[in-house]
């Protein structure tokens, strides 16, 4: 066997040594070591990241058994070049595999500002929100950390566990509830110590945002309503756009129609495109009967026969036909809430509500004279529902119109222009479900005017139609922030 010359041997040894150094150096880009409690370093190329969070102590958090903890943390890069980062977690206790599988750490893509892995600029900061759920039998300590690597090289997690990313499916009511405040106290956009003044329009000092109707705050399902210049109550459901008006006493969410989404999925409809069409309320207007969403016998001498729910109004027919074409497959997601066609007679009126007798109705008294709206519907005959268990059972579908009172809660008053922005404004006029009065062979119903006030019109006039539906309690949101550009998308 031919011997290798000494000089050649040294050359081979030198080449092998260089190769080994290169391999070790490459590996050192990814080998993670602790430098201190809030910074992590890469051997060879020093990469450090600072973790700050009000929820963490030395990057750790204790989570009791059977509980959830949400951690918001800021990851700051202390490096001079763009890098890749990955946040990881470790369970500090020695648990069985079965117990470990009962502990979850997750990042919700539609909640967290940034994801637990990605690229970060020099001195840049990423805000990451993770939810920790401990369903094991013992309290646990979770440590959170961050490792880094150079962009363009595979980042291998060398300790801890990856944080999975998914979409949070949350209940709509639970999402909006945190911003709600009582309406009978002073708050950010209510300057009066006694709360909102419903004799005045909404404004930056008389209501803007989500409010809890006082008197319901201790109920199982407090009623919350939007008022004024609101930007975050937009919803996409059943391939249409809607705006949240209020919650119901049964925990549902009442919406008003707002057109179709544009090509980018945004809810920007305005004017006539935010309504179904124009329609008369009823073809005729020469009898008290025609203030009804349904009505009885015109020319009758009794209130009962006049307002018996026998005949569909013209506007009910328009809404029902639209629903039958577009919404029947979504009925299971809607609650059978009450739609109030309040035909109670004003306490200041001696009219009978029958035939052609001059009659003022309840909403006219409340909104024009008393300036105090209500969500109560006093007459069972006027409580329009599909089922007779919670109302009159006269509806075919769970859809109708908002009341003038609901619009008053939103920031509009009878006969006075609202010069401030408010969320129901669509630069057009549209019907409510509330009768106003009958006088001189003219049945009049409240509508929202283009002057941004509640007005009343003959039932035979053609006005815009914006129907309303109510989502069931527990309805969940798939994505979105409630803005017109990024509306809440209802899980169907």
C-alpha positions as CSV (number, residue, x, y, z in Angstrom):
1,X,0.0,0.0,0.0
2,X,1.3,3.4,-1.0
3,X,2.1,5.7,1.9
4,X,0.7,9.2,2.0
5,X,3.4,11.7,2.0
6,X,3.7,13.7,5.3
7,X,3.0,17.0,3.5
8,X,-0.1,15.7,1.9
9,X,-1.3,14.2,5.2
10,X,-1.1,17.6,6.9
11,X,-3.1,19.2,4.0
12,X,-5.9,16.6,4.4
13,X,-6.0,17.1,8.1
14,X,-6.2,20.9,7.6
15,X,-9.1,20.6,5.1
16,X,-11.0,18.2,7.5
17,X,-10.5,20.7,10.3
18,X,-11.9,23.6,8.3
19,X,-14.9,21.6,7.3
20,X,-15.7,20.6,10.8
21,X,-15.4,24.3,11.9
22,X,-17.8,25.3,9.2
23,X,-20.3,22.7,10.2
24,X,-20.1,23.7,13.8
25,X,-20.3,27.4,12.9
26,X,-23.4,26.8,10.8
27,X,-25.0,24.9,13.6
28,X,-24.2,27.6,16.1
29,X,-26.5,30.0,14.2
30,X,-29.4,28.0,15.6
31,X,-28.2,26.7,19.0
32,X,-30.1,28.6,21.7
33,X,-28.6,29.5,25.1
34,X,-30.0,31.7,27.9
35,X,-28.2,34.9,28.5
36,X,-30.6,36.2,31.1
37,X,-34.2,35.9,32.1
38,X,-35.6,38.2,29.3
39,X,-33.1,37.8,26.5
40,X,-32.0,34.9,24.4
41,X,-28.7,34.6,22.5
42,X,-27.5,32.6,19.5
43,X,-23.9,31.3,19.6
44,X,-21.7,32.5,16.9
45,X,-24.0,35.3,15.9
46,X,-25.4,37.0,19.0
47,X,-29.2,37.6,18.7
48,X,-31.1,38.9,21.7
49,X,-34.8,39.6,22.3
50,X,-36.4,41.2,25.2
51,X,-39.8,40.0,26.5
52,X,-42.0,42.3,28.5
53,X,-45.5,41.6,29.8
54,X,-47.5,42.7,32.8
55,X,-48.7,39.1,33.2
56,X,-45.3,37.5,33.4
57,X,-42.8,37.3,36.2
58,X,-39.4,36.2,35.0
59,X,-41.1,35.1,31.8
60,X,-43.4,32.8,33.8
61,X,-47.1,32.7,34.7
62,X,-49.0,30.4,37.1
63,X,-52.2,29.0,35.8
64,X,-54.6,27.3,38.3
65,X,-56.3,24.1,37.4
66,X,-59.5,24.6,35.5
67,X,-58.8,28.1,34.4
68,X,-57.7,30.2,31.5
69,X,-55.1,33.0,31.4
70,X,-54.5,35.5,28.6
71,X,-51.0,36.9,28.2
72,X,-50.1,39.9,26.1
73,X,-46.4,40.2,25.6
74,X,-44.1,42.5,23.6
75,X,-41.1,40.9,21.9
76,X,-38.4,43.5,21.1
77,X,-35.4,42.7,18.8
78,X,-32.1,44.1,20.2
79,X,-30.3,43.2,16.9
80,X,-28.7,45.2,14.2
81,X,-30.3,43.3,11.3
82,X,-33.6,41.8,10.3
83,X,-34.1,38.4,11.9
84,X,-36.6,35.6,12.3
85,X,-38.1,35.0,15.7
86,X,-40.2,32.3,17.3
87,X,-42.0,32.4,20.6
88,X,-42.2,29.1,22.5
89,X,-43.6,27.8,25.8
90,X,-42.5,25.3,28.4
91,X,-44.4,23.5,31.1
92,X,-42.1,23.8,34.2
93,X,-43.7,21.0,36.2
94,X,-42.9,17.3,35.6
95,X,-46.3,16.0,34.4
96,X,-47.4,12.8,32.8
97,X,-48.1,13.0,29.0
98,X,-51.8,12.6,29.7
99,X,-51.8,15.7,32.0
100,X,-49.7,17.7,29.5
101,X,-52.2,17.1,26.8
102,X,-54.8,18.8,29.0
103,X,-52.9,22.1,28.8
104,X,-53.1,24.2,25.8
105,X,-51.2,27.4,24.7
106,X,-52.6,29.0,21.6
107,X,-52.4,32.2,19.6
108,X,-55.6,33.4,17.9
109,X,-54.8,35.0,14.5
110,X,-57.8,37.2,14.6
111,X,-57.0,38.5,18.2
112,X,-53.3,38.8,18.4
113,X,-51.6,41.8,16.7
114,X,-48.7,39.6,15.6
115,X,-48.1,35.9,15.2
116,X,-45.7,33.9,17.4
117,X,-43.3,33.4,14.5
118,X,-42.2,35.8,11.8
119,X,-39.6,38.4,10.8
120,X,-38.7,41.4,13.0
121,X,-36.7,44.5,12.2
122,X,-33.8,45.9,14.2
123,X,-35.2,47.3,17.5
124,X,-38.7,46.3,16.3
125,X,-41.4,45.1,18.6
126,X,-44.1,42.5,18.1
127,X,-47.2,42.3,20.3
128,X,-48.3,38.7,20.7
129,X,-51.4,37.5,22.6
130,X,-51.6,33.9,23.7
131,X,-54.3,32.1,25.7
132,X,-53.3,29.4,28.2
133,X,-55.9,26.9,29.3
134,X,-55.2,24.4,32.1
135,X,-57.6,21.5,32.2
136,X,-55.2,19.3,34.2
137,X,-55.7,18.3,37.8
138,X,-52.9,20.6,39.1
139,X,-51.8,24.2,38.8
140,X,-49.0,24.7,36.3
141,X,-46.2,27.2,35.6
142,X,-45.8,28.2,32.0
143,X,-42.6,29.8,30.8
144,X,-42.6,31.8,27.6
145,X,-39.4,32.5,25.6
146,X,-38.2,33.6,22.2
147,X,-35.5,32.3,19.9
148,X,-34.1,33.8,16.8
149,X,-32.3,33.1,13.6
150,X,-31.0,34.8,10.5
151,X,-33.5,35.3,7.7
152,X,-33.2,32.8,4.9
153,X,-32.0,30.0,7.1
154,X,-34.2,27.3,8.6
155,X,-35.1,28.2,12.2
156,X,-35.2,25.1,14.3
157,X,-36.9,25.2,17.7
158,X,-34.4,23.7,20.1
159,X,-36.3,23.9,23.4
160,X,-39.9,24.3,24.5
161,X,-43.0,23.8,22.3
162,X,-44.3,25.6,19.3
163,X,-47.4,27.9,19.9
164,X,-50.1,26.8,17.4
165,X,-52.0,29.5,15.5
166,X,-55.7,29.3,14.9
167,X,-58.9,31.4,14.5
168,X,-60.8,32.3,17.6
169,X,-64.5,31.6,17.4
170,X,-66.1,34.1,19.8
171,X,-69.6,35.0,20.7
172,X,-70.8,38.3,19.3
173,X,-72.3,39.6,22.5
174,X,-69.1,38.7,24.5
175,X,-67.0,40.6,21.9
176,X,-69.0,43.9,22.1
177,X,-69.9,43.8,25.8
178,X,-66.6,45.1,27.3
179,X,-67.1,48.5,25.8
180,X,-70.7,49.0,27.2
181,X,-71.4,51.5,29.9
182,X,-74.6,52.4,31.8
183,X,-76.7,55.0,30.1
184,X,-77.8,56.8,33.3
185,X,-74.4,57.9,34.5
186,X,-71.7,60.3,33.4
187,X,-69.2,58.6,31.1
188,X,-66.7,59.3,28.3
189,X,-69.2,60.6,25.8
190,X,-72.0,61.6,28.3
191,X,-71.4,64.8,30.2
192,X,-74.5,64.8,32.4
193,X,-74.2,63.2,35.8
194,X,-77.7,61.7,35.2
195,X,-76.8,60.1,31.9
196,X,-78.2,60.4,28.4
197,X,-80.9,63.0,27.8
198,X,-83.3,61.5,25.3
199,X,-84.9,64.9,24.6
200,X,-81.6,65.7,22.8
201,X,-79.9,64.1,19.8
202,X,-76.8,62.0,20.2
203,X,-73.4,63.8,20.3
204,X,-70.0,63.6,21.8
205,X,-71.5,64.8,25.1
206,X,-74.9,63.0,24.9
207,X,-74.0,59.5,23.9
208,X,-71.6,57.9,21.4
209,X,-70.9,54.2,21.7
210,X,-72.5,51.1,23.3
211,X,-74.8,51.6,26.4
212,X,-76.5,49.4,28.9
213,X,-80.1,50.2,29.3
214,X,-80.5,51.1,33.0
215,X,-82.8,48.8,34.9
216,X,-81.6,45.8,32.9
217,X,-78.0,45.8,34.1
218,X,-78.7,43.0,36.6
219,X,-80.8,40.9,34.3
220,X,-79.6,37.6,32.9
221,X,-79.3,39.4,29.5
222,X,-78.8,43.1,30.0
223,X,-80.0,45.1,27.0
224,X,-77.2,47.0,25.2
225,X,-77.8,49.5,22.4
226,X,-75.6,51.5,20.1
227,X,-76.0,55.3,19.9
228,X,-74.5,58.1,17.9
229,X,-71.4,58.1,15.7
230,X,-70.5,54.5,16.0
231,X,-68.0,52.8,13.6
232,X,-67.7,49.3,14.9
233,X,-71.2,47.7,14.7
234,X,-71.1,46.3,11.1
235,X,-71.9,42.7,10.4
236,X,-71.8,40.4,7.5
237,X,-74.4,37.6,7.6
238,X,-76.3,35.6,5.0
239,X,-74.3,37.3,2.2
240,X,-75.7,40.7,3.3
241,X,-74.4,43.6,5.4
242,X,-76.2,44.7,8.6
243,X,-75.6,47.0,11.5
244,X,-76.0,46.0,15.1
245,X,-78.8,48.1,16.8
246,X,-79.1,46.4,20.2
247,X,-79.2,43.2,22.1
248,X,-82.5,41.7,23.2
249,X,-83.8,40.6,26.6
250,X,-83.3,37.0,25.5
251,X,-79.6,37.5,24.6
252,X,-80.0,37.9,20.9
253,X,-78.6,40.7,18.7
254,X,-81.0,42.8,16.6
255,X,-79.6,44.0,13.3
256,X,-80.8,46.4,10.6
257,X,-80.2,45.8,6.9
258,X,-77.4,47.7,5.2
259,X,-77.1,46.4,1.7
260,X,-74.7,44.0,0.1
261,X,-70.9,43.8,0.5
262,X,-68.8,45.3,-2.2
263,X,-66.3,43.3,-4.2
264,X,-63.8,43.6,-1.4
265,X,-66.2,42.3,1.2
266,X,-66.7,45.7,2.7
267,X,-70.0,47.1,4.0
268,X,-70.0,50.5,2.4
269,X,-73.5,50.7,1.0
270,X,-75.1,54.1,1.1
271,X,-78.5,55.6,0.2
272,X,-80.8,53.4,-1.8
273,X,-78.2,50.6,-2.0
274,X,-78.5,50.2,1.7
275,X,-82.2,49.4,1.5
276,X,-84.3,46.8,-0.2
277,X,-86.5,49.2,-2.2
278,X,-89.1,51.9,-1.7
279,X,-92.6,50.8,-0.7
280,X,-95.8,52.2,0.6
281,X,-96.6,51.0,4.2
282,X,-100.2,50.3,3.1
283,X,-101.8,51.0,-0.2
284,X,-104.6,52.9,1.6
285,X,-104.5,55.6,4.3
286,X,-108.1,56.5,5.0
287,X,-108.6,54.4,8.1
288,X,-107.0,53.7,11.4
289,X,-106.5,50.1,10.2
290,X,-103.7,51.2,7.9
291,X,-101.2,52.1,10.6
292,X,-100.9,48.4,11.1
293,X,-98.1,46.0,10.0
294,X,-101.1,43.8,9.8
295,X,-104.7,45.1,10.0
296,X,-108.3,44.1,10.4
297,X,-111.5,45.6,8.9
298,X,-111.4,49.1,7.6
299,X,-114.6,51.1,8.4
300,X,-115.2,49.0,11.6
301,X,-116.6,50.8,14.6
302,X,-114.4,48.9,17.2
303,X,-110.7,49.1,18.0
304,X,-110.5,45.3,18.1
305,X,-111.9,44.7,14.6
306,X,-109.9,47.6,13.1
307,X,-106.6,46.3,14.4
308,X,-107.2,42.6,14.2
309,X,-104.1,40.9,12.5
310,X,-106.0,39.6,9.5
311,X,-104.4,41.2,6.4
312,X,-100.7,41.7,5.6
313,X,-99.6,45.3,5.1
314,X,-98.0,46.1,1.7
315,X,-94.6,46.6,3.4
316,X,-94.9,43.2,5.2
317,X,-95.5,41.5,1.9
318,X,-92.4,43.2,0.4
319,X,-90.2,42.1,3.4
320,X,-91.6,38.5,3.5
321,X,-91.1,38.0,-0.3
322,X,-87.5,39.2,0.0
323,X,-86.9,36.9,3.0
324,X,-88.4,33.9,1.2
325,X,-85.9,34.5,-1.7
326,X,-82.8,35.2,0.3
327,X,-83.0,34.1,4.0
328,X,-84.9,30.9,4.6
329,X,-81.8,28.8,4.9
330,X,-80.6,31.0,7.7
331,X,-83.8,30.9,9.8
332,X,-82.3,28.5,12.3
333,X,-79.7,31.2,13.3
334,X,-82.4,33.8,14.0
335,X,-84.4,34.3,17.2
336,X,-88.1,34.8,17.3
337,X,-87.9,38.1,19.0
338,X,-90.8,40.6,19.4
339,X,-91.3,43.3,16.7
340,X,-93.6,46.0,18.1
341,X,-96.3,47.7,16.0
342,X,-97.5,49.7,19.0
343,X,-101.1,50.6,18.3
344,X,-101.8,51.6,21.9
345,X,-103.6,54.9,22.2
346,X,-101.9,57.9,23.7
347,X,-102.9,58.7,27.3
348,X,-103.5,62.3,26.2
349,X,-106.0,61.3,23.5
350,X,-109.7,60.3,23.6
351,X,-109.7,58.7,20.2
352,X,-111.0,55.2,19.7
353,X,-108.5,54.0,17.1
354,X,-111.4,52.8,15.0
355,X,-112.6,53.8,11.5
356,X,-111.8,57.4,10.7
357,X,-111.8,58.6,14.4
358,X,-108.9,61.0,15.2
359,X,-106.4,59.0,17.2
360,X,-102.9,59.6,18.6
361,X,-100.9,56.5,19.1
362,X,-98.4,55.6,21.9
363,X,-95.2,56.4,20.1
364,X,-96.3,59.9,19.3
365,X,-96.9,60.6,23.0
366,X,-93.6,59.1,24.1
367,X,-91.3,60.6,21.4
368,X,-93.0,63.9,20.6
369,X,-94.3,65.0,24.0
370,X,-92.7,63.0,26.7
371,X,-89.3,62.4,25.0
372,X,-88.8,59.1,26.7
373,X,-88.5,56.0,24.5
374,X,-89.2,52.5,25.6
375,X,-88.6,48.9,24.4
376,X,-91.8,47.7,26.1
377,X,-94.7,46.6,23.9
378,X,-97.8,46.8,26.0
379,X,-100.4,45.1,23.8
380,X,-100.0,41.4,23.0
381,X,-101.8,42.0,19.7
382,X,-99.0,44.4,18.7
383,X,-96.2,42.0,19.7
384,X,-95.4,40.5,16.3
385,X,-93.7,37.0,16.5
386,X,-93.7,33.8,14.6
387,X,-94.6,31.7,17.6
388,X,-97.6,32.5,19.8
389,X,-95.6,31.5,22.9
390,X,-94.0,35.0,23.2
391,X,-96.2,37.2,21.1
392,X,-99.1,37.2,18.7
393,X,-97.8,34.4,16.4
394,X,-98.9,36.4,13.3
395,X,-95.5,36.5,11.4
396,X,-94.5,34.1,8.7
397,X,-90.8,34.8,9.1
398,X,-88.7,36.3,11.9
399,X,-88.2,39.6,10.2
400,X,-89.9,43.0,10.4
401,X,-88.9,46.7,11.0
402,X,-87.3,48.7,13.8
403,X,-89.5,50.8,16.0
404,X,-89.3,54.6,16.3
405,X,-88.3,54.1,19.9
406,X,-85.2,52.0,18.9
407,X,-84.2,54.8,16.6
408,X,-84.6,57.3,19.4
409,X,-82.2,55.2,21.5
410,X,-79.8,55.3,18.6
411,X,-79.7,59.2,18.8
412,X,-82.6,60.6,16.7
413,X,-85.5,62.6,18.1
414,X,-89.0,63.5,16.8
415,X,-89.0,66.7,14.7
416,X,-85.4,67.9,15.3
417,X,-82.5,67.4,13.0
418,X,-79.5,65.5,14.3
419,X,-76.5,67.6,13.0
420,X,-74.0,65.0,14.3
421,X,-73.1,61.8,12.6
422,X,-74.9,58.7,13.7
423,X,-74.7,55.1,12.6
424,X,-78.3,54.8,11.1
425,X,-77.8,57.7,8.7
426,X,-77.9,56.5,5.1
427,X,-78.8,59.8,3.4
428,X,-82.2,58.4,2.6
429,X,-85.6,58.0,4.3
430,X,-87.1,54.7,5.5
431,X,-90.0,53.3,7.4
432,X,-90.2,52.3,11.1
433,X,-92.9,50.0,12.5
434,X,-94.4,52.6,14.8
435,X,-97.8,54.3,14.1
436,X,-98.0,58.1,14.8
437,X,-101.6,59.2,14.4
438,X,-104.7,59.1,12.3
439,X,-106.4,62.4,11.3
440,X,-108.6,63.6,8.6
441,X,-108.6,60.4,6.6
442,X,-104.8,60.1,6.8
443,X,-103.0,57.2,8.6
444,X,-99.5,58.2,9.5
445,X,-96.5,56.1,10.4
446,X,-93.1,57.2,11.7
447,X,-90.1,57.2,9.3
448,X,-86.5,58.4,9.4
449,X,-86.2,61.6,7.3
450,X,-83.4,62.7,5.2
451,X,-83.2,65.7,7.6
452,X,-82.0,63.2,10.2
453,X,-85.0,63.4,12.4
454,X,-88.0,61.2,13.1
455,X,-91.0,62.3,11.0
456,X,-94.3,60.8,10.0
457,X,-95.8,60.1,6.6
458,X,-99.1,58.9,5.1
459,X,-99.1,55.1,5.0
460,X,-99.7,55.4,1.2
461,X,-96.5,57.3,0.5
462,X,-93.5,55.4,-0.9
463,X,-90.6,55.3,1.6
464,X,-87.4,53.1,1.9
465,X,-87.5,49.6,3.4
466,X,-84.7,48.5,5.8
467,X,-85.8,45.3,7.4
468,X,-84.5,44.0,10.7
469,X,-83.6,40.5,12.0
470,X,-82.3,39.2,15.3
471,X,-79.5,36.7,15.7
472,X,-79.9,34.0,18.3
473,X,-78.2,34.1,21.6
474,X,-74.7,32.5,21.4
475,X,-74.1,33.6,17.8
476,X,-70.4,33.3,17.0
477,X,-68.1,35.5,15.0
478,X,-65.6,34.0,12.6
479,X,-63.6,37.1,11.9
480,X,-63.7,40.9,11.7
481,X,-63.5,44.0,13.8
482,X,-67.0,45.5,13.2
483,X,-65.8,48.3,10.9
484,X,-67.2,48.9,7.4
485,X,-63.9,47.8,6.0
486,X,-63.6,44.7,8.2
487,X,-67.1,43.8,9.5
488,X,-67.8,41.0,11.9
489,X,-68.4,37.9,9.9
490,X,-71.0,35.6,11.5
491,X,-70.2,31.9,11.6
492,X,-72.8,30.2,9.6
